[in-house]
Amino acid sequence: MKAVVCTEYGPIERLSIQSVPAPAMKLGSVRIGVKVASINPPDVLMPQDKYHVKPPVPFIGGIEGAGVVLEVAPDVTGLSVGDRVMTYAGLGCFAEQVVVPASRAFRTPDGMDDETAAGFVLVYGTAHHVLVEAAALKQDETLVVLGASGGIGLCSIQIGKALGARVIAVASTPEKLAKCKEHGADDLIRTDESLRDRIKELTGGRGADVIMDIVGGDATDSALRAIAPYGRYMIAGYASGIVPNIKANLIFLKQARVIGASFRILLERNPQAAAVNIRHLSDLWQRKLLRPEVTARYRFEQVVDALKHVGDRKVIGKAVLYVQPE
Ligand SMILES: NC(=O)c1ccc[n+]([C@@H]2O[C@H](COP(=O)([O-])OP(=O)(O)OC[C@H]3O[C@@H](n4cnc5c(N)ncnc54)[C@H](OP(=O)(O)O)[C@@H]3O)[C@@H](O)[C@H]2O)c1
């Protein structure tokens, strides 16, 4: 089968499309014929050795994708050959076939196309887990979303609005901010403005009840200074590449909580709960209450350009890679 292989850590350009044997089948697993993979920040960072997960080389990238079940291990129930599925595989989706634990393969909702399915699980699973389960965001609370025009960001705006919160979106360009508005954001902040000052201004000096931080770096300190009393500061990612240091006095003075929340860890530790969440999100999509946004599509041969565009912050919403021709 053809696959995008990382044979040594280094610049993205070193990735190559190779012909490799299909992965071996395992108990508890399903083999998926991948149609479309989505592109996530770890796909960009991992081959450059800039991500905390460091698979031994050679490895096939692609943490997430969608396609059709080709083979089912004898001990797996609930999935059959021919079922359309979306998967958070962790690795291996930039290839014609991937073998994943059955708990990582979710039925694609009827009516959802493969490119939407390829980029559905991780971003909606994360936004839902962070805001609903970990932050317990409530109606009429104020939510600030950093990195709001990205994959998780747009989903967070949608989920925040669905929960009845007021949503303030933070993004770097007028085009990105316009997309946040289109997805329901009530107020907008540009990243070159002071987060602390603007959040306080927009909330009458009170601050935000929940701050969804998937960016890290300098943004974290500035945003944390504008958390409301008893607010929840959600640590959910470091798109800036910089893990922030949190000042304890800011948490103490506001009696705030700083909470880490990861959908990947939920999937590893409590796959049943993750599966319930994905079924719920699929149901919301079928009722037209969610609006996935794929804005960039690449052919398999364009994988290096695709990864660079995502890494250079040029993509709004989700980018996908067609493993099989469109
Ligand atoms: N907690 C979880 O369960 C979980 C799950 C999946 C992913 N993540 C992590 O969450 C983060 C965001 O994921 P995503 O899928 O939303 O990514 P994405 O689609 O690439 O969006 C990231 C956003 O962050 C902003 N950003 C600020 N500085 C950046 C930089 N130096 N490089 C790239 N983007 C930068 C960008 O917006 P502006 O240009 O507007 O600033 C961009 O829209 C990543 O770190 C990812 O690894 C967490």
Residues whose N, C-alpha, C, O or C-beta is under 5 A from the ligand:
A	BS01	LIG	P41 P42 L122 T126 G147 S149 G150 G151 I152 G153 V170 A171 S172 T173 K176 I214 V215 A236 G237 Y238 A239 S240 A261 S262 F263 R264 V310 G311 R313 V315 G317
